[in-house]
């Protein structure tokens, strides 16, 4: 599915959700959704706010926070809590299955995909008769850049 088609589908998903829940369909909600689905990376609310302000949108941080929660509830956005940092978000619709490597030194997040993880999930589902809705795998360690910096520091006694 192309980018334009995806944006049309997620807009419809949001419209259906808002109508089911009795929420108003506001231009701000659709603008936030549009901005989120125009990026392919993780983001925090502050980054989204600045990006929207720079693009001429009149939207407050509170509006973004409230609508991010709503977009998470309806399954269009995923919230991640990588370590002790603020929450990061990413789009959820038609997002390929992936997991995350998180550097505990600099906070860098790297996505990776290994089909063996899906095989494990499928096996767990079969063996336990469990209906799996989603999964998350966070692996913490030190990225190559930080490891190189650490190794360059001379040890003094």
Buried (B, 14 or more C-beta within 10 A) or exposed (E): EEEEEBBEBBBEBBEEBBEEEEEEEEEBBBBBBBBBBEBEEBBBBEBBBEBBEEEEBEBEEEBBEBBBEBBBEBBBBBEBEBEEEEEBBBBBBEEEEEBBBBBBEEBBBEEEEEEEBEEEBEEEEEEEEEEEEEEEEEEEEBBEEBEEEEEEEEEEE
